[in-house]
Amino acid sequence: MTTSELFAVYCQAYADYDPSLRTGAAAIVARTAIERAIVEFAVEDAANGTPRRSREQFDRAVAAGLAALAPLGLRAA
């Protein structure tokens, strides 16, 4: 998946976050390991009250976690 695709997953998971369940609907439909990792990242942000990251902030976070995300299927773009 590309960072553009992952940002869409992040935004959807963040928007779907339900504090009573501490999860979101996107967690149910995440199909790949990298999608699940991004959903967990979004849920963690939402649960902690971190404002939804901008595309630039998201890109920086992905760059910081590149070593962990590349083996899960991250592609450039």
MILOGU-145008 format. One record per atom (N, C-alpha, C, O): residue in one letter; x, y, z. Coordinates in steps of 0.1 Angstrom, whole numbers, padded with zeros to 4 digits, always signed. Layout:
N
aXYZ...
//
This chain:
77
m+0008-0012+0000m+0000+0000+0000m+0009+0012+0000m+0020+0012+0005t+0004+0023-0005t+0011+0036-0006t+0007+0044+0007t-0002+0041+0014t+0015+0054+0009t+0012+0063+0020t-0001+0070+0018t-0008+0073+0028s-0004+0073+0006s-0017+0080+0003s-0029+0070+0007s-0038+0075+0013e-0028+0058+0003e-0038+0048+0007e-0039+0046+0022e-0049+0045+0028l-0027+0046+0029l-0027+0045+0043l-0032+0057+0050l-0038+0055+0061f-0030+0069+0045f-0036+0080+0051f-0051+0080+0051f-0058+0084+0061a-0057+0075+0040a-0071+0073+0040a-0076+0063+0050a-0087+0065+0057v-0069+0052+0052v-0072+0042+0063v-0071+0049+0076v-0080+0047+0085y-0061+0057+0079y-0059+0064+0091y-0071+0073+0094y-0077+0073+0105c-0074+0081+0084c-0085+0091+0086c-0099+0084+0089c-0106+0088+0097q-0101+0073+0082q-0114+0066+0084q-0114+0059+0098q-0124+0060+0105a-0103+0053+0102a-0102+0047+0115a-0104+0058+0126a-0110+0055+0136y-0097+0069+0124y-0098+0080+0134y-0113+0084+0135y-0118+0086+0146a-0119+0086+0124a-0133+0091+0124a-0143+0081+0130a-0153+0084+0136d-0140+0068+0128d-0148+0057+0133d-0146+0054+0147d-0154+0046+0153y-0136+0060+0153y-0133+0056+0167y-0145+0058+0176y-0152+0068+0176d-0148+0048+0184d-0158+0048+0194d-0152+0046+0208d-0147+0036+0211p-0153+0057+0216p-0146+0056+0229p-0151+0046+0238p-0144+0040+0247s-0164+0042+0237s-0170+0032+0246s-0164+0018+0242s-0163+0009+0251l-0160+0016+0230l-0155+0003+0226l-0140+0003+0225l-0133-0007+0224r-0134+0016+0225r-0119+0018+0223r-0115+0012+0209r-0103+0007+0209t-0123+0012+0200t-0120+0007+0186t-0128+0014+0176t-0136+0023+0180g-0127+0011+0164g-0135+0017+0153g-0140+0006+0143g-0134-0005+0143a-0149+0010+0135a-0154+0001+0124a-0143-0003+0115a-0143-0014+0110a-0133+0006+0112a-0123+0003+0103a-0114-0009+0108a-0108-0016+0100a-0114-0011+0121a-0107-0023+0126a-0112-0036+0121a-0105-0046+0120i-0125-0036+0119i-0132-0048+0114i-0128-0051+0099i-0127-0063+0096v-0126-0041+0091v-0124-0043+0077v-0109-0042+0073v-0106-0044+0061a-0100-0039+0082a-0086-0039+0079a-0082-0053+0075a-0083-0063+0082r-0077-0054+0062r-0074-0067+0057r-0060-0071+0058r-0057-0083+0059t-0051-0062+0057t-0037-0065+0057t-0030-0061+0070t-0036-0053+0078a-0018-0066+0072a-0011-0063+0084a-0008-0048+0085a-0009-0042+0096i-0004-0042+0074i-0001-0027+0074i-0014-0019+0077i-0013-0009+0084e-0025-0023+0071e-0038-0016+0075e-0041-0018+0089e-0045-0008+0096r-0039-0029+0095r-0042-0031+0109r-0033-0023+0118r-0037-0017+0128a-0020-0021+0114a-0011-0013+0121a-0015+0002+0121a-0015+0009+0131i-0020+0006+0109i-0024+0020+0108i-0037+0023+0115i-0039+0033+0122v-0046+0013+0115v-0058+0014+0123v-0055+0015+0138v-0061+0024+0145e-0046+0007+0143e-0041+0008+0157e-0035+0022+0160e-0038+0027+0171f-0028+0027+0151f-0022+0040+0152f-0033+0051+0153f-0032+0060+0162a-0043+0050+0145a-0054+0060+0145a-0062+0059+0158a-0066+0069+0164v-0065+0046+0162v-0072+0044+0174v-0065+0050+0186v-0071+0056+0195e-0052+0047+0186e-0044+0053+0197e-0044+0068+0198e-0046+0074+0208d-0043+0074+0186d-0044+0089+0186d-0057+0093+0191d-0058+0102+0199a-0068+0087+0186a-0082+0092+0190a-0084+0089+0204a-0090+0098+0211a-0080+0078+0210a-0082+0075+0224a-0074+0084+0233a-0079+0087+0244n-0062+0089+0228n-0054+0098+0237n-0058+0112+0235n-0053+0121+0242g-0068+0115+0226g-0072+0129+0224g-0063+0136+0215g-0064+0149+0214t-0054+0129+0208t-0045+0136+0198t-0054+0140+0186t-0061+0132+0181p-0053+0153+0182p-0060+0157+0170p-0056+0148+0158p-0045+0144+0157r-0066+0146+0149r-0063+0139+0137r-0051+0145+0130r-0051+0157+0128r-0041+0137+0127r-0029+0142+0120r-0032+0147+0106r-0040+0142+0099s-0025+0158+0102s-0025+0162+0089s-0018+0152+0080s-0011+0144+0085r-0019+0154+0067r-0011+0145+0058r+0004+0146+0060r+0011+0136+0060e+0008+0158+0063e+0023+0160+0065e+0027+0154+0078e+0038+0147+0079q+0019+0155+0089q+0022+0149+0101q+0022+0134+0100q+0031+0127+0105f+0012+0129+0093f+0011+0114+0090f+0024+0109+0083f+0029+0099+0086d+0027+0116+0072d+0039+0113+0064d+0052+0112+0073d+0060+0103+0071r+0053+0122+0082r+0065+0122+0091r+0064+0110+0100r+0075+0103+0103a+0053+0106+0106a+0051+0095+0114a+0055+0082+0107a+0061+0073+0112v+0050+0081+0094v+0053+0069+0086v+0068+0068+0084v+0074+0057+0085a+0074+0079+0081a+0089+0080+0078a+0096+0075+0091a+0106+0068+0090a+0091+0079+0102a+0098+0075+0115a+0096+0060+0117a+0105+0054+0123g+0086+0054+0113g+0083+0040+0115g+0086+0032+0102g+0081+0020+0101l+0093+0037+0093l+0096+0030+0080l+0102+0016+0082l+0098+0007+0075a+0111+0014+0091a+0117+0001+0093a+0106-0009+0097a+0108-0021+0094a+0096-0005+0105a+0086-0015+0109a+0075-0016+0098a+0070-0027+0096l+0072-0006+0091l+0061-0006+0081l+0065-0012+0067l+0057-0018+0061a+0078-0011+0063a+0082-0016+0050a+0080-0031+0049a+0074-0035+0039p+0083-0039+0059p+0081-0053+0058p+0066-0057+0058p+0062-0068+0054l+0057-0048+0062l+0043-0050+0062l+0037-0047+0049l+0025-0050+0046g+0044-0041+0040g+0039-0038+0026g+0038-0024+0022g+0031-0021+0013l+0045-0015+0029l+0045-0001+0025l+0053+0001+0012l+0063-0004+0010r+0047+0009+0003r+0053+0012-0010r+0054+0027-0011r+0047+0034-0004a+0064+0032-0018a+0066+0046-0020a+0054+0052-0028a+0049+0045-0037a+0050+0064-0025a+0040+0072-0032a+0032+0081-0022a+0024+0088-0027
//
